[in-house]
Amino acid sequence: MNSSDLAAYWMPFTANRQFKAAPRLFVAAEGMHFTTDDGRRVLDGMAGLWCVNAGHGRKPIVEAIRAQAGIMAFAPPFQMGHPLAFKVAQRLKRFLPGDLDHAFLTNSGSESVDTALKIALAYHRARGESQRRWLIGRERGYHGANFGGTSVGGIAANRKAYGNLLACVDHLQHTHDPEHNSYSRGQPAWGAHLADELETRIVALHDAGNIAAVIVEPLAGSTGVLVPPVDYLERLRAICDRYGILLIFDEVITGFGRLGSSFACEKFSVLPDIVCLAKGLTNGAVPMGAVVVRKAIYETVTGAAPENAIELFHGYTYSGHPLASAAALATLDLLEDEQLFARSAELAPYFEQAVHSLRELPHVIDIRNLGLVAGIELAPKPGQPGARAFSVFQRCFELGVLIRTTGDTIALSPPLIISKPQIDELIATIARVLRELADR
Ligand SMILES: Cc1ncc(COP(=O)(O)O)c(C=O)c1O
């Protein structure tokens, strides 16, 4: 494609002018690899974008989508239904703990987050506590790109262009302090006490009776892989319980085996009231997300409306889209049939060892990991935040390896089907590039 072919598309979260001057285009993908438009194979170290957990081009998913497209590609989701959407909701129950047993279907993680926030407000209103309007996020959190998610999100660059966003929002501090928990393997021992701020500052300031929900990523991904300290999530849960505040886990990247279990809430044995999910649900093949809520939330909201009335004035034209539903059902089958969550758990120690082998390399200032996620933080170039990691990304791509960078952190999240030799290749390529760029 020449530069005039590229001009019209305004690319998301991309340096458009830089990209269009030197484009990187994928045209095919299979298993662990993409193919570029000039015919090179590139090893995928980021599962597409944290979503292709079962690897690319999986035949059962492709066939399910193809078959459903020929039967019925669309059915209206409001006041009508089709069987596959109900089956997806039913199947999701098997993947989530406790009484997280009702699913609202969306088309993305961002929609899941905004849906979850609205459900939290609707729930309190249905209980007669409509003054509970405050939504509490966390610094360095990423909850998608819509207005609700951007408001509770805590990444300055994502917020600064958009004014005040939602009014009743506050943020907890994030959990990373290089002085105390750098180079942790798995969950850092330090930091559980940071959850207490919910009580000592946020509840004290806004009053618990005004707070609807707290939303956190159990492991913060997009901000550079921040692993929750031991006992941190448990403490958040306990404080929320004490004050009737809903706890929302944004599991858009931690779901579907990324941490070596179905979901982070399962891994950490902390039961949230609402879970946001997306990405791995369809293996990235068709956009789909979901918000899964505990029984009492569904029953309270639906039960508060008059008989025969719509209970929640919210939804999307493509909620539970037939092609997405078909892709989701095939994906969930595949994840179970191939026991990919167990595989992710088995590979995690090898992956941990491999990523921590980068510790002494030039520019590395921290390494964090859990399950099949790792963050390798580099010292920023003076006055040019993100530039160092971006040059590592570019050079890895030239050498046939796809990594993700966020700020100056390399975030790795390979498909769960990655082999040990492929982990070695991923890490060896990053090591080579860091050595090459030692003086730059
Ligand atoms: C934790 C989290 N929440 C929400 C989102 C937004 O998902 P989407 O890009 O599908 O809207 C992301 C995307 O990376 C995410 O990591």
The ligand as an SDF file (V2000), in Angstrom:
LIG
                    3D

 16 16  0  0  0  0  0  0  0  0999 V2000
   -8.4900   -3.7090   31.6540 C   0  0  0  0  0  0  0  0  0  0  0  0
   -9.0840   -3.2220   30.3790 C   0  0  0  0  0  0  0  0  0  0  0  0
  -10.3350   -2.7510   30.3760 N   0  0  0  0  0  0  0  0  0  0  0  0
  -10.9330   -2.3320   29.2540 C   0  0  0  0  0  0  0  0  0  0  0  0
  -10.2660   -2.3680   28.0520 C   0  0  0  0  0  0  0  0  0  0  0  0
  -10.9360   -1.8540   26.8160 C   0  0  0  0  0  0  0  0  0  0  0  0
  -11.2330   -2.8890   25.9580 O   0  0  0  0  0  0  0  0  0  0  0  0
  -11.5980   -2.5660   24.4290 P   0  0  0  0  0  0  0  0  0  0  0  0
  -10.3560   -2.0370   23.7930 O   0  0  0  0  0  0  0  0  0  0  0  0
  -12.0680   -3.8890   23.8980 O   0  0  0  0  0  0  0  0  0  0  0  0
  -12.6920   -1.5600   24.4420 O   0  0  0  0  0  0  0  0  0  0  0  0
   -8.9600   -2.8500   28.0120 C   0  0  0  0  0  0  0  0  0  0  0  0
   -8.2120   -2.8880   26.7360 C   0  0  0  0  0  0  0  0  0  0  0  0
   -7.0330   -3.1210   26.7040 O   0  0  0  0  0  0  0  0  0  0  0  0
   -8.3520   -3.2860   29.1970 C   0  0  0  0  0  0  0  0  0  0  0  0
   -7.0790   -3.7270   29.2230 O   0  0  0  0  0  0  0  0  0  0  0  0
  1  2  1  0
  2  3  1  0
  2 15  2  0
  3  4  2  0
  4  5  1  0
  5  6  1  0
  5 12  2  0
  6  7  1  0
  7  8  1  0
  8  9  2  0
  8 10  1  0
  8 11  1  0
 12 13  1  0
 12 15  1  0
 13 14  2  0
 15 16  1  0
M  END
$$$$
